[in-house]
C-alpha cells in the first residue's frame, strides 16, 4: 500500500509541474483588454451562409488573412516605397513607432495573434503604409490618374474598396493615424479615408470622431447621417413580429418617401403613414451589411442599429410582392433588377440572428404598425382585399360576380316594377 501511495504522489507532482508550466504564460482576461477588442473572427454559424462575404478576394490586411495574395503583396511593397519617398523618413522611424504600439495593437484582435514580434511588426507596417499611400494618391486623383495603373482598373479598385471594409480584414484605425500624424501632414487622415470610401459608403456624412476601424467607419457614417440620433445605445424591448408591407397596404397603410438622407430614419404618423428614406440595394449590399452586423454581434458596447433596421425590413418583406410594393412606392431602389434576390438577401441576413432589443423609436414604430393592422376596421378591410382582390384572377372573378349580382339586382327590380305597374293597369 505504501509503495502505491508513493507512486500516486509522484504522478500528482508530475502533473502539477506540467499544469504549472502550461499556465505560466497564460494571462487572465482583463477588462481593459476586452474593451480594446474590436476586430473579430466571424462565428462559423454566421459565416456558413455566405463565407465569401467575409473573406478578402484581392487584398489581405492584418493577421487573420495575412499573405493570401502573392501579387498584391508586391503592390504593397511598391506603395510602401512610395510612402517612404513621399515622407522622406526612414523605415526605422516608422518601425520604432509601431513597436511602441505592439501590445495595444495585438489587444485589438479577438484571437491571439501567433506571429512573433518581428513578423507582426513587418506585417502591420507594410499593410498600414500601403493603405495610407493608396488613400493619399486617391485624394489627389487628378495628379495620379495617369500615373497609377490601379486607378484605371475600375473592377480592381472596387474590389479593394470592398476588401478593406471586411471585418476580418482590418487594422486598428489609430495605427494609421499614428503613422500619418508622425509625418507631419496637415490634412486630417479621417477626411482622407472617408474620401476613399465615399462612393462605396451607405452614409454621406464623415463622422467627427475616429472609428475603431474601416468597418466601424461605415457604421459611424450611417449614424452620423441620421437626423434622429438613432445611434445611441439604449435598452428597449424585443419585437418578434410585424405585419408585411402587402398586409399593411391592404389594411390602408400609406408608404411615403422620407426626405431624410439616412436610411435609418424611419418615421410613422398616427394617420397611418410609414415614411422611409430611399434604400438603394446593390450587388454589394449584402456584403456590407453582413460585416457591419457581424461587428455589432461581436462588440457588445457597439450600437446594434444596423441589425435592428435589417430586422424591420425582414418583417416588412416576406415575398416578391412586398418588394414590388416598396419599389413602386420608391422606398427601395432595386439595382439588382430581381425582387426575389432582395427577399433572399434579407432572409439570409437575418438567419442565425437572435432578436435584439429595439431602441424606443423603432419599437414604437413596430408597435404602431401592428396596432394599425389589428384595428378591426383595417383588419377586416385587409382580409377582404386579400381574399378577393390580391391577384388579377381574383379581381376579375370578384368584379364579374359583383357585376352579375348588380345585373341580377337590376333585373329583379325591373321585374317588380313591371309586375307592379302591370297589376295597376
Beta strands, then each sheet from edge to edge (+ up, - down):
strand 1: 254-257
strand 2: 267-269
strand 3: 273-276
strand 4: 279-281
strand 5: 332-334
sheet 1: 1+ 3+ 2-
sheet 2: 4+ 5+
end
